[in-house]
Amino acid sequence: MFEYLAVNDKNSLGREFHENFFDSREAFQRDRDRIIHSKSFRRLEHKTQVFINNFGDHYRNRLTHSLEVSQISRDIARSLGLNEDLCESIALAHDLGHAPFGHVGQDALNSCMDQHGGFEHNYQSLRIVTHIERVYKNFRGLNLSYEVREGILKHCSKRRALKLGKLGERFLKRFSPTLEAQIVNLSDEIAYNNHDLDDGFRANLISLDEILSLDIVRIILREPDFSNISDEHILVSEIIRKSISLQIKNLIEESVKRIKKYNPKCIDDVRSCPELINFSENQKLLNRQLKLFLRKKIYNHSKLIEDNKKAKKIIKFLFQHYQKNFSFLPSYYYDGDSVSNEEAISDYISGMTDRYAINVYKELINGM
Ligand code: MG
């Protein structure tokens, strides 16, 4: 449909370092493969999404979340004639920079880094693929294509944007990223809004009646398919399945309207338009209500608060420990280059899985 607006090998802004390739993979297939083969990607399996990792085996973790985002974004990209491989690469890398223990971990690390430039998982995902992963002899990072790096960096402070050259310009001049990056951004929202509802119900943090009170669910229940479902779990699964499809359908329809209205002729035009991938105003209202519901009923639920307190304590302890005993930090994270001691500590801690952080914490406490 909008193939002329898709990023491809010919119009990509390319990689930071020149490489010669001897196989026929396209740029974004190669980027996806590099991401999947990275250590940071493998660690996503043991990082919390919302429910701390030892809560149960069926809850989403950062890896399964990233796979859901990838799958949703590919569906949307295919319908619009855009580059599925680029969406997949951005989606698989978008959460690489998350600290252990979900958002609580990020907040705790951010407050430890308060006087040292802060910590932000989105920027950290970019640091991982440009700086922290080290597997190639000629450069640091994964040397991914510009559009993947651009897509990973969803938001960025002015202070950081000023240091990022062309990649940072978008935040200073208010350009939009590629349509593929915009798709992944909203696919992330579709994925977590729906899977957190599913996980919250599974964990008994929310009841069926509470789910049924949501406006988006009332709309879904008007359909005849939903009249005779007596099993609560099947009903919730069917509701969530339908809710994902409705949101994807709405996003595609609204985005087609917007692209036709603004009528960009090439990717440069896309960059100077407002974001063209979007939900309808009505869908935005429904999504906002769902988000508020999740925040109130799940993210701030008393059952999660104890785990969250422990998580904060562990991050703070580890940070202070390595500040006092900097020579114990693995040298991989500090090689005397541009990073400060605190940035190196933050790179190490944010890269930890939940279980690794807990183990290091226990070892250190027992050794005291
Ligand atoms: Mg995400």
Residues whose N, C-alpha, C, O or C-beta is under 5 A from the ligand:
A	BS01	MG	D95 D188
